[in-house]
Amino acid sequence: MIVIAIILGGGAGNVAAQDPSGRVPSVQPLIDWLDNPETEWVATARLQAEPQTALPLLLRPSRVASGPHDRWTAPMLALSKIGEPAIPAIVDRVLTILRTRNTEGIAAAHPLIKVLGSIGPHAIPSLVQVAEESGTPSITSDALDEIVRLEPRTSVYGQDPSPWIFWRVADDRANELARQLVPLLPRVRQVMDRAVKEWKPQSTAPQRLAAHLLARWGTLELQSRGHQVLVDLAEANEPFYYALESIRLLHGLNAPETAALIRSTAARVPENNA
């Protein structure tokens, strides 16, 4: 306990040294603190109290970026901690980036889409909007993937794990996900159909994620259409490894075609494939 107190006390001393008066600093210094490993965590916490002032500063061009190997950075975490109040400003910034049609600029949308996904089910309408308005398959896939990541996980493919692996505090997350997503499934269908028309083999296939959402959360025709698109992708004339993700999703949906698709895909694996 003594060692812990010394460590925590040292961290607090480093932060306090930035402002001798002991007062909470204004927002701009907190933004600057995000670039310092010793103060970034405190800054992400304190910026939550000033969302309206912090958001324009956090969302300036080039301010939010992913770290090496797509890791989270302090500016991303600061936006995520602000939470739902940040959604409109983040979406506005993402759409502005997408309208530039600049390859380097569009890459800046990726970390902001990840932040939206981290905020939870209330960001689903915004993620669907981004998928709709994006003319870039990778961005459309990013937005839909964040929705898929919100789904509760209850199984590991090919295993029957202990329920403790997926234990979480009881909350309304799954129900809220359904409330937000299900009314938007016709729009997800439109995104999927557009992607199917524009898709070329061996390229990004955002229709895969859209189809999964329809097959898992839709009913009747929407569900059937999503299921069929996943099957079509699994059977597409592409190298075998492109089919594996569609098969994985079909397996998660307990689709009856899964076993046959696994066998047919296995037959396409080259003999010398390591």
BALOPA-634026 format. One record per residue: x, y, z of N, C-alpha, C, O in turn; residue in one letter. Coordinates in steps of 0.001 Angstrom, whole numbers, plus 500000, padded with zeros to 6 digits. Layout:
// residues N
XYZXYZXYZXYZA;...
***
This chain:
// residues 274
500831498792500000500000500000500000500860501250500000500525502236499343M;501988501218500746502877502387500794503480502641499427503565503785498982I;503905501556498749504510501712497432503515502320496456503867503209495680V;502260501840496491501226502367495610501018503850495856500909504625494905I;500960504255497111500742505661497440501863506527496905501623507634496423A;503097506024496986504231506800496494504147506967494990504397508055494471I;503791505883494272503696505954492816502611506921492392502833507778491537I;501429506783492994500325507660492629500632509100492993500325510023492238L;501238509282494149501576510639494555502555511282493602502436512471493305G;503543510507493105504505511041492163503841511486490881504183512534490334G;502879510687490386502179511069489162501408512346489350501422513213488477G;500721512482490493499943513689490737500850514901490828500493515988490374A;502054514710491429502982515822491553503440516325490198503586517531489996G;503670515392489254504098515795487919503042516629487225503356517604486542N;501758516233487406500680516971486781500520518341487425500388519347486728V;500532518382488747500335519645489449501425520643489102501200521853489108A;502625520117488796503736521007488490503479521826487234504112522858487016A;502543521360486408502234522112485203501470523398485533501474524339484739Q;500826523443486678500037524615487075500261524858488558499565524262489381D;501218525721488931501579525929490342500403526336491211500413526070492413P;499388526973490637498257527424491439497403526266491926496633526417492874S;497535525092491276496713523943491656495367523940490969494611522980491116G;495034525009490206493750525046489517493775524133488300494834523849487742R;492591523677487897492492522910486660492823523844485507492220524912485398V;493764523471484643494169524377483574493071524569482540492116523794482486P;493212525623481706492261525834480635492366524715479619493261523873479703S;491448524704478654491361523569477747492586523439476858493062522322476656V;493116524524476320494257524405475415495462523719476062496061522844475436Q;495840524085477295496926523320477925496603521831478081497491520987477960P;495334521509478347494959520096478437495134519401477089495573518253477032L;494796520090476017495021519536474686496510519277474478496898518243473935I;497331520210474908498787520046474784499286518878475636500212518167475247D;498663518689476802499065517588477683498889516226477014499553515262477393W;498000516139476021497773514859475346499026514358474637499134513169474334L;499967515248474373501187514862473677502304514442474627503405514102474194D;502012514468475925503021514129476931502585512862477662501533512858478301N;503369511790477582502972510539478243502708510691479735501925509927480300P;503346511663480386503169511835481826501846512519482170501372512402483300E;501252513219481230500032513981481531498843513595480660497735514082480889T;499046512736479668497973512459478715496737511853479376495612512194479008E;496932510949480357495773510305480977494937511314481764493710511307481675W;495587512167482522494867513199483269494125514115482310492988514508482572V;494769514456481196494124515344480228492867514719479650491850515399479510A;492917513417479306491720512775478748490571512780479748489407512878479361T;490896512673481039489851512687482065489265514077482248488047514231482329A;490129515097482315489653516453482592488917517071481395488036517910481583R;489266516669480184488604517229479005487130516829478929486344517479478239L;486756515765479634485336515368479640484438516464480193483265516556479833Q;484995517294481072484186518337481715483993519555480821483197520435481147A;484711519623479694484628520798478818484396520375477371485170520750476490E;483340519597477110483189519053475754483024520119474673483616520001473600P;482236521148474937481970522133473893483212522927473516483385523311472359Q;484068523168474488485311523886474213486371522948473655487162523343472798T;486391521715474134487435520776473735487241520227472326488216520011471606A;485992519999471926485760519326470649486346520059469446487001519421468621L;486140521373469308486746522044468140488266521930468113488866521853467041P;488889521919469289490343521804469344490792520386469035491780520186468328L;490078519405469557490440518016469299490236517625467836490941516762467313L;489271518263467183488909517871465822489551518747464760489143518715463599L;490536519518465141491288520247464125492006519268463202492366518173463633R;492221519642461938492906518732461004494228518232461567495008518996462137P;494463516952461399495701516267461797495848516106463312496874515597463764S;494860516521464112494996516401465572494768514973466040495449514508466954R;493822514270465428493508512906465842494051511935464807493704512005463628V;494893511043465254495473510030464366495701508755465157495841508788466380A;495737507628464449496053506359465095497551506275465357498352506926464686S;497912505465466341499319505238466628499884504123465770499186503610464896G;501127503737465998501731502626465259500889501360465391500341501068466453P;500800500618464291500021499377464263498555499628464630497892498778465224H;498073500806464264496656501156464457496257501232465928495098500995466269D;497198501556466789496901501653468212496148502934468526496205503917467786R;495441502890469652494752504080470131495767505110470612496828504769471135W;495414506376470422496241507473470901495456508294471909494245508122472049T;496143509190472613495487510002473648494373510876473076493313510945473699A;494538511554471926493416512335471383492196511470471073491062511901471286P;492419510258470574491284509359470326490586509017471638489358509024471713M;491365508719472664490789508371473960490036509552474563488994509369475192L;490555510754474376489870511942474898488491512091474271487519512373474972A;488398511904472958487098511979472284486165510873472771484977511104472992L;486713509675472935485898508553473384485338508796474773484195508433475054S;486130509408475647485669509679477013484591510762477042483703510729477894K;484662511710476128483577512705476053482275512002475715481215512387476208I;482344510985474888481197510108474657480138510671473739480445511341472753G;478882510393474070477773510734473182477722512208472785477392512492471633E;478029513164473666478006514564473216478970514857472070478816515857471368P;479958513992471878480946514223470820480486513706469466481088514044468447A;479429512891469427479050512223468177478773513201467038479347513025465963I;477920514231467207477641515111466064478887515786465505479040515884464288P;479777516250466375480981516932465907481915515963465187482531516326464185A;482024514740465688482895513752465037482352513416463652483107513360462681I;481049513193463564480451512858462267480646514001461278480978513770460115V;480443515220461733480637516376460851482067516417460330482295516701459154D;483031516135461201484428516135460784484718515004459796485430515209458813R;484170513809460052484386512676459150483823512981457765484482512734456754V;482612513514457719481992513805456422482750514894455676482862514850454451L;483268515864456408484099516891455774485341516275455154485731516629454041T;485960515351455877487144514659455354486788513882454093487518513938453103I;485680513163454121485307512324452983485011513150451739485243512697450618L;484505514348451933484184515195450773485418515734450073485325516228448949R;486573515645450721487803516116450085488234515194448955488906515632448021T;487853513917449030488230512911448030489747512799447885490257512407446836R;490449513146448947491902513066448939492324511809449686491874511567450806N;493187511008449068493554509714449658494163509876451044493779509168451975T;495107510799451191495733510997452495494730511548453496494728511161454665E;493879512453453032492880513024453925491879511989454394491489511976455562G;491457511109453475490473510088453819491016509152454892490256508662455727I;492319508900454879492914508048455911492697508624457298492674507882458279A;492537509950457393492318510591458693490942510274459264490696510498460449A;490043509753458428488709509405458924488726508124459741487864507926460598A;489683507260459491489700505942460144489715506021461666488875505381462298H;490639506784462301490626506813463773489350507423464343488918507041465430P;488740508366463623487500508971464113486351507968464060485480507974464930L;486347507116463049485324506072462973485503505072464109484522504596464681I;486751504753464436487010503872465577486486504487466868485937503784467716K;486653505787467015486154506466468216484636506362468276484077506086469337V;483966506578467152482503506452467141482086505066467612481157504939468409L;482754504036467132482408502685467553482589502476469039481820501748469668G;483605503114469607483870502946471037482799503592471904482630503210473062S;482076504561471362481062505271472146479848504387472412479148504575473407I;479598503428471528478542502473471805477360502562470865477426503251469846G;476262501864471198475115501769470293474526503096469847473972503181468751P;474631504137470670474057505427470259474788506031469062474289506974468447H;475960505504468724476686505987467549476282505243466282476745505598465198A;475433504222466384475075503416465215474450504253464095474862504092462946I;473476505142464360472940505952463255474020506750462531473972506892461309P;474981507266463269476060508025462642476973507122461818477429507521460746S;477241505926462296478071504993461537477371504564460249478019504409459214L;476068504374460307475313504056459084475371505241458118475522505050456911V;475253506458458641475341507641457785476698507724457091476773508024455899Q;477765507458457833479103507476457236479197506419456136479731506691455061V;478681505212456399478714504155455388477939504561454138478349504252453020A;476829505247454329476016505695453194476732506744452354476719506683451124E;477349507697453022477910508846452318479334508628451834479861509426451060E;479955507550452290481314507261451855481311506719450436480509505852450089S;482210507237449628482402506682448298483612505787448234484052505400447151G;484156505451449400485368504642449481485047503322450176484631503336451335T;485225502183449506484877500894450123485541500653451476484925500070452369P;486784501092451639487467500846452915486817501620454055486721501114455173S;486371502840453778485704503633454814484327503051455119483921502982456279I;483613502634454080482314501983454292482494500746455164481708500509456081T;483520499964454881483793498764455678484152499132457114483702498476458054S;484958500174457287485326500616458638484076500920459464483952500472460604D;483149501686458876481955502100459609481080500901459963480595500798461090A;480876499995459009480048498816459282480729497872460267480069497237461090L;482046497785460177482785496906461090482639497358462532482562496524463434D;482598498673462766482420499168464130481055498771464686480922498532465886E;480042498698463827478724498239464287478800496759464647478283496339465682I;479448495971463787479576494535464057480323494302465368479988493384466118V;481329495122465647482112494962466873481278495210468133481650494770469221R;480168495904467989479307496173469140478457494965469521477893494922470614L;478365493995468637477527492834468911478066492035470093479277491855470217E;477188491562470950477651490736472076478220489426471566477631488773470705P;479363489049472101480006487796471702479681486720472730479870486905473932R;479196485613472237478804484528473141479468483212472783479238482200473447T;480292483212471740480910481954471341482262482213470699482545483312470222S;483084481184470697484348481179469970484222480079468930483891478939469255V;484487480424467684484254479461466613485031478175466849486240478191467083Y;484302477049466782484917475743466936485151475320468370485722474255468606G;484722476131469349484970475810470745483693476024471566482763476712471145Q;483684475416472734482592475608473684483218476103474981483420475319475909D;483528477397475057484305477908476193483469478098477444482239478050477417P;484166478311478518483494478634479780482739479945479632483234480864478979S;481536480059480228480789481321480138481528482489480782481212483645480504P;482505482206481635483242483292482277484072484084481268484407485242481516W;484403483475480141485196484184479138484450485408478624485064486432478323I;483122485306478522482330486395477963481509487122479021480592487872478689F;481830486906480282481061487550481337481269489056481303482381489531481072W;480210489794481531480303491235481690479221491687482664478246490973482895R;479397492859483225478393493409484123477071493537483372477055493959482216V;475966493177484017474665493244483362474364494673482937474450495602483740A;474009494840481663473625496161481166472623495985480033472210494867479726D;472241497088479420471218497070478383471841497217477001471157497605476054D;473129496911476875473845497188475634473257496439474438473050497031473378R;472986495139474601472472494353473476471099494860473052470821494976471859A;470244495161474018468918495673473676469006497027473008468259497312472071N;469914497865473483470076499183472882470626499061471459470238499820470571E;471521498114471252472039497887469908470896497550468954470814498107467859L;470025496651469363468889496281468517467966497482468279467495497688467161A;467708498270469322466821499426469159467382500434468164466640501044467394R;468691500600468189469305501570467289469454501019465868469264501749464895Q;469791499745465749470148499189464445468961498725463619468891499025462428L;468032498004464219466968497360463437466188498353462570465934498037461408V;465791499535463063465077500465462177465918500958460996465375501453460008P;467231500823461099468127501311460047468507500227459045469237500508458095L;468036499004459227468440497919458345468072498153456870468843497748456000L;466935498784456547466702499083455121467785499975454525468131499825453353P;468316500885455304469416501717454810470701500905454674471469501107453734R;470934499985455614472079499083455498471938498232454239472927497945453564V;470716497833453927470457497061452692470857497878451467471450497334450536R;470548499154451450470917500002450315472433500104450171472965500063449062Q;473123500239451307474586500275451277475119498958450704476036498958449883V;474547497854451135474981496551450660474757496401449157475652495962448434M;473569496764448690473262496604447270474173497469446409474591497050445329D;474480498668446880475406499535446143476783498898446065477424498915445015R;477241498332447191478556497706447220478615496485446310479630496245445655A;477534495716446267477492494541445388477669494963443933478400494314443184V;477008496040443529477096496504442137478491497020441802478971496840440683K;479143497665442779480436498294442513481616497357442747482733497660442328E;481388496235443402482481495375443842483168494671442691482538494259441717W;484502494543442835485301493752441911486025492678442720486489492952443827K;486128491467442187486805490393442932488190490805443417488897491568442759P;488555490288444569489837490522445230490006491981445672491127492479445770Q;488901492650445932488951494004446482488122494045447759487416493088448077S;488209495152448490487438495310449723485958495090449437485429495605448452T;485294494330450293483886493973450077483036494434451258482724493631452137A;482655495719451295481827496180452422480473495492452492479828495497453541P;480031494895451375478750494189451414478784492996452349477736492538452802Q;479978492483452649480080491331453561479575491698454950478790490960455546R;480028492841455465479620493259456808478155493684456826477431493386457776L;477719494379455777476306494771455694475422493531455652474378493481456302A;475848492523454877475062491290454771474976490583456120473928490049456484A;476072490584456849476051489960458179475036490654459078474261489989459767H;475034491980459077474095492707459932472654492390459551471801492231460425L;472377492298458254471017491970457818470648490541458219469540490280458689L;471598489621458025471303488219458320471139487977459814470366487108460216A;471852488732460638471770488510462083470599489250462716469925488707463592R;470347490490462282469371491330462960468081491538462177467099492045462719W;468080491149460906466901491341460079465936490171460158466212489162460806G;464815490318459497463813489256459409463362489145457958463539490060457154T;462780488006457654462153487772456360463085488127455205464190487589455122L;462656489032454303463409489291453080464774489903453357465750489564452688E;464853490806454339466144491411454664467133490346455139468288490320454714L;466668489482456012467524488414456521467963487478455396469134487108455303Q;467013487102454550467310486192453454468304486802452475469216486122452004S;468126488080452170469017488746451224470444488839451797471415488598451080R;470566489179453059471885489237453672472565487884453654473752487781453342G;471820486855453987472356485489453986472857485114452598473933484531452468H;472095485439451564472473485067450203473733485786449740474559485203449037Q;473884487046450130475086487787449740476328487155450375477374487076449732V;476223486707451628477353486030452266477699484734451532478874484428451330L;476695483986451142476938482749450396477590483061449053478533482386448641V;477080484092448372477654484470447071479125484842447204479933484474446351D;479482485561448253480878485943448450481744484716448753482881484617448291L;481194483791449529481953482577449846482196481727448606483172480980448541A;481309481841447622481428481041446400482059481828445255482195481289444156E;482445483066445470482970483921444403484263483359443824484995482624444487A;484520483716442587485710483246441887486922484070442322487384484965441615N;487415483733443508488564484415444094489466483366444731489042482227444923E;490712483731445065491544482807445851490827482400447136490031483166447681P;491113481193447614490339480599448709490272481468449953489258481470450652F;491361482221450246491406482953451508490426484113451544490105484606452626Y;489943484562450395488928485618450401487583485077450897486767485819451443Y;487367483784450698486086483190451099486005482930452596484911482790453143A;487152482866453261487155482405454650486366483317455581485685482831456484L;486446484644455375485732485552456270484220485388456127483495485409457121E;483746485227454893482310485007454693481874483701455337480805483630455943S;482701482666455206482371481374455827482353481496457344481499480910458010I;483295482257457889483325482455459340482036483114459819481471482722460840R;481576484121459070480346484803459460479135483879459319478239483901460163L;479105483080458275478012482134458102477999481100459220476935480710459702L;479178480661459628479266479714460745478707480335462010477986479681462763H;479042481617462248478518482302463428477013482449463402476378482581464447G;476437482426462201474985482523462046474315481151461995473103481054461802L;475114480082462170474606478703462097473945478410460753472946477694460691N;474508478968459674473950478743458345474163477300457912475246476753458118A;473161476675457320473275475253456961474298474989455860474771473861455720P;474649476016455072475603475813453976477059475764454444477950475448453656E;477303476070455707478672476268456167479572475068455890480667475236455354T;479138473873456241479983472690456075480340472466454609481492472174454285A;479361472600453728479618472392452298480581473449451764481441473144450937A;480442474679452230481333475749451777482759475521452272483721475810451561L;482892475004453487484231474687454000484890473622453128486066473737452783I;484130472583452773484693471514451944485085472029450558486164471714450056R;484200472824449941484509473314448593485673474296448604486459474346447658S;485782475073449670486894476019449771488199475292450038489238475659449491T;488154474268450872489358473481451148489907472852449877491120472706449728A;489020472481448962489467471863447710490200472857446817490909472459445893A;490032474146447091490698475177446282492055475576446845492759476385446242R;492429475020447991493724475357448587494829474645447800494786473422447664V;495807475374447286496908474741446549497640473728447409497766473915448619P;498115472677446809498803471624447551500069472125448236500451471624449294E;500719473118447625501962473623448194501748474808449125502702475479449518N;500451475068449486500164476202450371500619475873451778500230474847452337N;501458476755452365501981476502453704500978476924454751501239476789455947A;
***
